[in-house]
Amino acid sequence: MSLVRAATGLGLAGSGAWGFALYSEDPKQWLARRDALVRGSRLASTVALVAAEHLVAQKQPDKSSLQLQQLRRELEQAQVAQERAGVALEQALGRSGGAQPRDVHPLDSTAPRLLEEKERAVAAAKEGILLAAAAVLEAEAAEGSASSRLHDRNAQRLVAMARLNGGCYLKIAQHVAQLGHLLPPEYITHAQTCLDACPLSSLDDVRAVIAEDLGAPPEELWESFSPVPVASASLAQVHVATERGTGRKLAVKVMIAWQGPIAAVAWQSV
């Protein structure tokens, strides 16, 4: 919760600092700058929260990470014990077969019993390695789950921010969905939800954008204009219209309202 407060405070502080610099006497320009400021502050606070949580996870490893380190040391010790038991068995076999060094006396009648003890030691060492390896694998799976949960939380935060900001932020999220070779799968999974879930402008916003860019509302420009878009993307949506006099069907591409009046409307025959 403290991370949330810190990130939110950072966003609010940025908003207050830039509020005076973005002031304009033109109401439309002021609203556009205000919206840009809100989106920028939302981006800053979200990125700060994601970065802070990753730093905390790195500096303060959870119990599963500490347990994993201990289990890996135990596995290394089991491997060393298995090597030593194997060497001892080879030496015992060499002595019993007459392949011992000259300064070592041959084994007496207790050799068979000694060999059995060495073989049991080797078998026990191998079983110890298997148990230690199984414990390491289980701990690695637990740590991977914790890491996956961390990535999942942060991916949800970033995608939610992109959806709220819309426009180019949503376009970036759609691009991130194609970077499976670079990013953890949790980010790809959540970013893919932006590929077919683009926001729609209301009919009033569409009419306002057309009127501002072309000087008249759609009902005055075309014989008919479909109020429901046939397609939408992160930056614009497409409506079907009928050209006056010719009856040609047109595909009218209208940008999202907040994108601005530059090339806000374009159309072509379909």
N, C-alpha and C positions, 0 to 999 in steps of 0.2 A: 504493500500500500504506500510506503514511503517513496518508492520509485515512481508511482503514479503521481503523487503530489509534486515531486521534483520536476517531472516531465511537464505536468500541467502548468506549474509555475514558470517554467522556461518559456512555454508558449505564450502565456499571458504577459510576461515581461517583454517578450519580443513584440507583441501586439501594441503594448503601450508605448514602447520606444519609437516604433515606426508610425504610429498613428498621426503624429503631427507632420511628419515628412510627406505623408501621402494625402494630405488635405487638398481639396480642390473646390473651387466655387461652382463648378459644373456638377449638378447632382448625379448625372449618369456616370461621369468620370470618377466621381468620388465613390459611388457604389461599386464600380468595377475595381477600383483600387482597394476598397475595403474587402471585397470578396477575395482578391488576390492575397491580401494580407492574412485573412483568415485561413486560406488554404496553406500559405507558407508557414504560419504558426502551427497549424495542425501537423504539417510535415515535420517541423522541427521537434515538436513534443513527442511524436511517435518514434522518430529515429533516436531521440535521446533515451526514451524508455527501452527500446530494443537494445541499444548499445550498453546501457546500464545493467540490464539483466544478464547480458553475456559476460560483462566484466565481473559481476558478482559470482557467476557460475565458475569462472576461471580462478578467481582468487579464493573462493570458499567452496572447495569440492565437497560434495555430499558424502554421506557415510558409505554409499555404494562404491564411490571412487577409492576411498581409503581402504575398504575391504578388498577391492580388486587388486590394489598394489600389494597388500599382504599375501593374498592368494598366489599372485605371480611369484613372489619370493619363495613361498612354500613349494611351488612347482619347480623352481630352479634347484632348491635343496633336494627335492625328490629325484631330480635328474642326476645330480651329483652322487646321491646315495646309490642309484642304480648303476652308475658307471663304476663306482668303487666295488660294489658287490660283484659285477661282471669281471672286473680285474682279479678279484680274490678267487673267483671260481676258476678262471683260466690258470692262475698260478697253482691252484690245488690240482687241477687236471694235469698240468705239466709235471708236477712233482710225482704224481702217482704213475705217470708213464715214463719216467726216467729222463724227462727233458729239463730237469732242474739245473740251476747253476752249480758249479763244482763246490762252492762253499756252503751249499744247502744240503742237508742230509735227506735221504729218501724218507717218505712217510712210513710209519710203522703200521701195525695191523689195524689201527684206528682210521686209516685212510677212507674206507667206504663211508663210515659215519660222518667224517669231516666233509666229504664231497656232498652228501645229502644236506648237511647244514648250509653249505654254500649255495646249493641249488635252491633251497627254501628261501634263503636271503635274497637271491636274485628274483625269485617269483614274487616275494613280498615287495621288493623295490619296484617292480613293474606295476603291481597293483596300486602302489602308492602314487605312481606317476599318473595312472588312469584316473584315480580319484581326484588328485590335485588338478588335472587338466579339466575334468568335468566341472569342478568347482569354479575354475577360472572362466569357462565358457558360460556358466550360469550367471556369474557376476558381470561379465561383459554384456550379456543380454539385458541385465537390469540397468546397467549404466547407459546402454544404448537407448533404452526406453526413456530414461530421464532426459537424455539429450534430444530425443525425438519430441518429447512433450515441450521442451524449451523452444525448439524450432517451430512447432505447431502453434504455440501461443503467439510468437512474434510474427509468423506468417499471417495469422488472423488479424493482428493489429495493422500490419502494413496493407493488407488487402482492404480492410474496412476503411482505412484512411484514403486509399485510392478511389474507392467507391464514393465516399463523401466528397472528395475533391473533384472527381470526374475529369473529363477532358483528357489532357495529355497525361495526367496521372494514371487514368484508366488505360491509356494506350501503353504506358510503360509496364503496367501490370500484365497486359496481354503479351508483351514482348518477353517478360520474365517467365511466363508459362512455357516458352520455347527453350529455356536454358537448363534443361534437365542434365546436361553434361557438366554443368558448373555449380549448381545449387543443390542443397538437400531436397529430398523428394517432398517434404512437407510444404516448402515454398511453391513448388511446381503445382501440387494438388490444389492449393487454395488460389493461386493465380489463374489456374485454368477456369475457375468459376467466372472470371471476368470476360472470357471469350464470347459467351453467348448471353450475357446478362447486362447489356448496356442500358443506360438510363434513357427515358423518353421525355422530350419536351412537351408541355401541354399545348393544346391548340392555340390558346391565347398567346403563349410565347412564340409559337411558330408564326402566327399572324403578325405579331409585333416585329419579328426579325425581317419578314418579307416586306412589310410596310416601310421599315427603316432603310432597307437596302435598295428596294425598287420603287419606293414612293407611293405605293398603293397596296391595299390588302389583297389576298389571293382571289377573292370573289370578283374583284374588279379587273384583275390581270388575266384570268383564265375563265373559260366557260364553266368548268367544274374543277373542284379541288377536294381530294380525299382527306378528311380530317384525321384518319388513322394511317400512320406510316406503314409502308410495306416492308421496310428494313430500317435498322438502326445500327450505328457504330458508336465508338467512343467520342467522336467529335461532331457527328451530324446524323441526320435521319432522312429518309427518302419518302416523299409523298407522290401520288399519281394525280396528274392534272390533265385537262383537255384544252387544247389550244383553240382560241376563238377563230371562227371563220374556216379553219381547215379540219377541225375535229381530230387532229393528231393527238395521240396520247403522249404525255410528257412525264418524265421522271424528274421531280423537283427535289434537289438536295438542299436541305436547310440545316445550317450549323446550329449547335446547341446555343441557347440564348446568350450565355455569359461569354462565349468565345469572341464576341465583338462583331462589328459590322463589315470587316474586311472580307470581301468575297463570301458573304454570308449565304447567298442563294445562287444556285446554278441549276440549269436544267438542260435536258436533251431529249430528243424523240426516242420513243421505245416501240 
